[in-house]
Amino acid sequence: MRSRNACDLELIYTLLEIVSEKEQQNQEISLISLFTEYRNRSGTKTTYYIVKKHVEIAVEKRLLEVRGTKPLFLALTEKGRNYMTQFRKLMELLD
């Protein structure tokens, strides 16, 4: 069983991955769209509050940046891209 911190890191990685995919398609993603996409992808009954809390953590750590106010759009920062690269390398080592 994974620890809570490991699950949190994985959730943040997945959120960053979704934002990155949307950016590659030249699309912006709102918080509510990110929640919907995450819930569809993960197949779990994650609440909006949990996704919002993790997005706030990612913004606080400067992995994501907020653009606009209503609707709130999210963008991946350079630090967020580096986080994703390091996380992938870590997962490869653990496999």
N, C-alpha and C positions, 0 to 999 in steps of 0.2 A: 504494500500500500504506500502510495506516495504521500509525502508531507504536504501540508497546506501551502508552504512557500513554493514547492516545486509546481504545484497546480497553478498558483498565482503566476509564476514565470511562464508557464506553458500557455495560460490564458492570454497574457499580455503578448506573447509571441504570436499567437493565432490572430489576435486583433491587429497587430502590426502587419501581419501577412495579408489580411483582407484589405487593409488600407493600401498596401503596396500594389496588390493586384488591380485595384480600382484605378490607382494612379497610372499604371502601365497601360490601362485601357483609356487613359485621358478622361477619367470620370472622377467627380468628387463624391465623397461619401459623408452622409450625415450620421449623427450619433444613433438615431433610431434605425437607419438602414444598416449600420454596423451591427447593432443588436440583433436585428432580424437575420442578417447574413451569418453571424456567429452562431445563433441558435440553430439555424438550418444545418450548418456545417458540423457542429459538435454533436447534434442529436440529443442534447441534454435539455433539461428544463431550467436553464439558467435564467435568472430574473434580470430585468432591465437594470435594477439597482446595482447588481454585481458587475455587470458590464460597464455601467457608468462609473462606478468606483475605480475599476481598473483603468479606464480611459483617463480619469482624473490623475491617477498615479503616473501613467505614461506621460501625460502633459507636464506634471510636476517634475518628472525626471528628464524632461525635454526629449522624449522619444517620439512624441507626437506634438503637433502644434494645431491650434484652433484658428480657423479662418471664418470670419463672419459671426453673426450673433443669432439670427433667426432666418433660416435654419443654421445650426452649428455644423460647419464642415471641418473635417479632420485631414491633416496632411502629415506625412512621414518626414521626420527630420533626418539629417545625416547621422546623428547619434542613434536614431532608431534603426537605420539601415545597418550600422555597425553592430548593434545589439542583435539583430536578426542573423547576421553572419556568424557572430560568436556563438549564439545559441545553436545554430545548425552544426557548427564544428563540435560543440560539446555533445550534442545528441549522437553524432557520428562516433565519437570516442566511447560513448556508453553502449552503443550497439554491439 
